[in-house]
């Protein structure tokens, strides 16, 4: 067992030097900001880069909870009033995708990947 104590740090160092498991820094990702407020989504057309990793930063500026959701993209994020959260997308194929606020059924927007 004592030999494992010496082996694990060496394996971790080798993995780090090889770039395995190296974290991607958030500031390297394109950040697209979306505001949700009591049944509205701004912007109504959310343009994102296609085939590129990016972060969608969602802020709820309203007084009621919201839920950013897209069935096609298989993503959802619920936020309390005043909260900000993010969804990181590995890639999105070029196209148009419907998004909506699950807590406000009439609130819809379109995500366009170009």
C-alpha positions, 0 to 999 in steps of 0.5 A: 500500500505504501507504494501507491502513495508514491505512484498516485502523485506521479500519475497525476503529474503525468496526466497533467503534463499530457493535458489529460483532464486539463480544464478549459478556462471559462474566459476562453469560451464565447459567452452569450448573455440571455435575460429572462424576466417574468415571461419574456426572453431577451433577446428573442433571437439568440445567436450562437456560434455553430460547431463551437463550445460556448457558454450561455449565461442566463440571468433572471431579472424578474420577480418570479422563477423561470426555466430556460428550456429547449427540448431539441437541445435537451437543456433546461435550467431553472433560476430563482428571481434575481439569479444568474446561471450558465449552461455550457454547450460542447457544440451545436449543429447549425440550425434553428432551435426553439427555446421557452420558459417552462414556467411562463408558457407563452414565453418563447425565443429562438436559438440560431446557431451559425 
